[in-house]
Amino acid sequence: MARQHIFDMSFASVYRLYIQKAERKERTKEEVDEIIFWLTGYDEDGLAEQVEKEYDFTTFFAKAPKMNPNTELIKGLVCGVRVEEIEDPLMQKIRYLDKLIDELAKGKKMEKILRS
C-alpha cells in the first residue's frame, strides 16, 4: 500500500489548524490540548516538544506515551469514512484525533468527547 501523504505532514502545522478550528467555534487551545493529552498520553512538555521539533504524524504517534484504551469508543464519520473501520493503525489514530477535534468544534461537552 502506498504511504499516505498525511503521515509525512508536520504535526505542528495541523495542530495550529486544530486550534484555529476550535477557536472559530468559541473553544480553546487548552481544550484541544486536553483532547491530545487524553488520546495520546502526552503532557504539556511532550506536546510542546512535538510541536517545536515539527515531527511528522508518524513520529508524533510513534512517540506517544500511551494511547488511551478507550479509543474503541470513538465512532463516526471523518471525511466520509467510519473511523472504527479504518484498517491502517496510523491512519486510524490520525482520524480519531480529527474526529475528537470535530466534536469539540461542534460544541460537544468535554465529558462526551473524552468518553467519560
C-alpha positions in Angstrom: 0.0 0.0 0.0 1.3 3.5 -0.9 2.4 5.6 2.0 -0.2 8.3 2.8 0.9 11.9 2.4 -0.6 12.9 5.8 1.8 10.6 7.6 4.6 12.8 6.5 2.9 16.1 7.3 4.2 18.1 10.2 2.0 17.6 13.3 2.7 21.2 14.3 1.2 22.5 11.1 -2.0 20.5 11.6 -2.0 21.3 15.3 -2.3 25.0 14.5 -5.2 24.3 12.3 -6.9 22.3 15.1 -6.5 25.3 17.4 -7.9 27.7 14.7 -10.9 25.5 14.1 -11.6 25.2 17.8 -11.2 29.0 18.4 -13.6 29.8 15.4 -16.2 27.9 17.3 -15.6 29.6 20.7 -13.5 26.7 22.0 -9.9 27.0 23.3 -6.4 25.8 22.7 -6.5 24.3 26.2 -9.4 22.1 25.2 -7.5 21.0 22.1 -4.5 20.1 24.3 -6.7 18.2 26.7 -8.0 16.1 23.9 -4.5 15.4 22.7 -3.4 14.5 26.2 -6.3 12.2 26.7 -5.8 10.4 23.3 -2.0 10.1 23.3 -0.8 10.3 26.9 1.4 13.4 26.1 1.7 16.0 28.7 2.4 19.7 28.1 6.1 19.3 27.8 5.8 16.3 25.5 3.3 18.1 23.2 5.4 21.2 23.2 8.4 19.2 22.1 6.5 17.6 19.3 5.3 21.0 18.0 8.7 22.6 18.5 10.6 19.9 16.6 7.9 19.7 13.9 7.8 16.0 13.9 5.6 14.3 11.3 2.4 12.4 12.2 4.3 9.1 12.1 6.7 10.2 14.7 4.1 12.0 16.7 2.1 8.8 17.2 5.2 6.6 17.5 6.4 8.7 20.4 3.0 8.9 22.1 3.5 7.8 25.7 0.3 5.7 25.7 -2.8 5.7 23.5 -6.0 5.8 25.5 -7.6 2.4 25.9 -11.0 4.0 25.3 -10.2 4.8 21.7 -12.5 2.0 20.6 -15.4 4.2 21.9 -14.6 6.8 19.2 -17.0 6.1 16.4 -18.4 8.0 13.5 -17.5 9.6 10.1 -14.5 11.6 9.2 -14.0 12.6 5.6 -16.9 10.1 4.7 -15.1 7.2 6.3 -16.1 5.4 9.6 -13.1 5.8 11.9 -13.8 2.4 13.6 -13.4 0.7 10.2 -10.1 2.2 9.1 -7.6 -0.6 8.7 -4.3 1.2 8.8 -3.5 1.8 12.5 -1.7 5.1 12.0 -4.4 6.5 9.8 -7.0 5.4 12.3 -5.1 7.3 15.1 -5.0 10.4 12.9 -8.7 10.2 12.2 -9.5 9.6 15.9 -7.8 12.9 16.6 -9.7 14.6 13.7 -13.0 13.2 15.0 -12.4 14.4 18.5 -11.5 17.9 17.3 -14.6 17.9 15.0 -16.7 17.0 18.1 -15.1 19.9 20.0 -15.9 22.3 17.2 -19.5 21.1 17.0 -19.9 22.1 20.7 -19.9 18.8 22.4 -19.1 18.8 26.1 -15.6 17.7 27.0 -17.0 14.8 29.1 -18.6 13.3 26.0 -15.6 14.0 23.8 -13.3 12.2 26.3 -15.7 9.3 26.6 -16.1 9.9 30.3 
